[in-house]
Amino acid sequence: MIRNIEDDLQSYIEQVLVSLYGEKYEFSASNYEFIELNAESKERPGDRCGIIRIGFNHQRRQVFIPNIYLPEDLRYKGTGKKLIYIVYYISKQFKYDVYVADLTDSFRARLLKRGALETGIYDMLEIVESTVLLSENMG
């Protein structure tokens, strides 16, 4: 079976989200120009939001994360950083670089403190091996 980066990312992120929050949310994905993973509350049917959006520049072997949005009850649990880590880990297996784009000033500052690299574009940072995204990797 031939693997591709889109299928691996979509599958793995969906598995992680279900294992962490499957009792509260249903997750679904679409893969057109972007991979987009969505969540729908099991407690409030119809209450749906996009969790993460991932885009690709295959010619330059680049992955972009322009959107991470977590429902209020999933915030401040390291979920966003864990999603970025998963995207980074899988993308590196395919020899792709990873960028987080359209950053707010506060998230940009937090990622810089964690070791993300400047790109020359203000609201875009590169995630590299030394970027600390998981609490287990923090000193």
C-alpha positions in Angstrom: 0.0 0.0 0.0 1.3 3.4 -0.9 1.3 5.9 1.9 0.8 9.6 1.5 1.2 12.5 3.9 -2.5 13.6 3.7 -3.9 10.2 4.6 -1.4 9.6 7.4 -2.0 13.0 9.0 -5.8 12.8 8.8 -5.9 9.2 10.2 -3.5 9.8 13.0 -4.9 13.1 14.2 -8.4 11.7 14.1 -7.3 8.6 16.2 -5.6 10.9 18.8 -8.6 13.2 19.1 -11.0 10.2 19.5 -8.8 8.6 22.1 -8.6 11.9 24.1 -12.1 13.3 23.7 -14.2 10.7 21.9 -16.7 10.4 24.8 -17.6 14.1 24.4 -17.2 14.7 20.6 -17.7 13.1 17.2 -14.8 13.8 14.8 -15.0 14.0 11.0 -12.5 15.0 8.4 -12.6 16.4 4.9 -9.7 16.5 2.5 -10.1 18.8 -0.5 -7.6 21.6 -0.9 -6.9 21.3 2.9 -7.3 18.6 5.5 -9.9 19.9 7.9 -10.9 18.0 11.1 -14.1 19.0 12.8 -15.7 18.2 16.1 -19.4 17.9 17.0 -20.4 17.9 20.6 -22.2 14.7 21.7 -23.8 16.7 24.5 -25.0 19.4 22.2 -25.8 17.9 18.8 -25.4 20.5 16.0 -22.7 22.3 18.0 -19.9 21.9 15.6 -16.5 23.5 15.0 -13.3 23.1 13.0 -10.4 21.8 15.1 -7.4 22.0 12.7 -6.8 22.9 9.1 -3.7 21.7 7.3 -2.5 22.8 3.8 0.3 21.6 1.6 2.8 22.9 -0.9 4.0 19.6 -2.4 6.5 21.2 -4.8 8.4 22.8 -1.8 7.6 19.9 0.6 5.9 22.2 3.0 3.0 21.8 5.4 1.1 24.8 6.7 -1.2 24.9 9.7 -3.3 28.1 9.3 -6.0 27.2 11.8 -6.2 25.5 15.1 -9.5 26.2 17.0 -10.5 24.3 20.0 -13.8 24.3 21.8 -13.6 26.0 25.2 -13.6 22.7 27.1 -10.6 21.4 25.1 -8.4 24.5 25.7 -5.5 24.7 28.1 -4.9 21.0 28.0 -2.0 21.0 25.6 -4.2 19.8 22.7 -3.2 22.5 20.2 0.5 21.8 20.8 0.0 18.1 20.6 -1.7 18.5 17.2 1.2 20.6 16.0 3.6 17.9 17.2 1.7 15.2 15.4 1.7 17.2 12.2 5.5 17.8 12.6 6.3 14.2 13.4 4.4 12.7 10.5 5.5 15.5 8.1 9.2 14.8 8.9 8.7 11.1 7.9 7.8 12.4 4.4 10.6 15.0 4.5 8.3 18.0 4.7 8.9 21.2 6.7 6.1 22.5 8.9 4.9 26.1 9.4 2.2 27.5 11.6 0.6 30.5 9.8 -1.8 33.3 10.6 -0.7 33.4 14.2 -2.1 35.7 16.8 0.5 37.8 18.6 0.1 35.8 21.9 0.4 32.3 20.2 3.3 33.5 18.2 5.1 34.7 21.3 4.4 31.3 23.1 5.8 29.3 20.1 8.9 31.5 19.9 9.5 30.8 23.6 9.2 27.1 22.8 11.8 27.3 20.1 9.9 27.8 16.8 11.9 29.7 14.2 11.2 33.1 12.6 10.6 32.8 8.8 10.7 36.5 7.8 6.9 36.6 7.6 5.6 38.0 10.9 2.6 35.7 11.4 4.3 32.5 10.3 6.8 30.4 12.3 8.6 27.2 11.4 8.4 24.2 13.7 11.7 22.4 14.1 13.0 19.4 16.0 14.0 21.6 19.0 10.6 23.2 19.3 9.1 22.1 22.6 5.5 21.1 22.1 4.9 18.2 24.5 5.2 18.7 28.3 7.3 15.5 28.5 10.0 17.3 26.4 10.2 20.3 28.7 13.1 20.5 31.0 
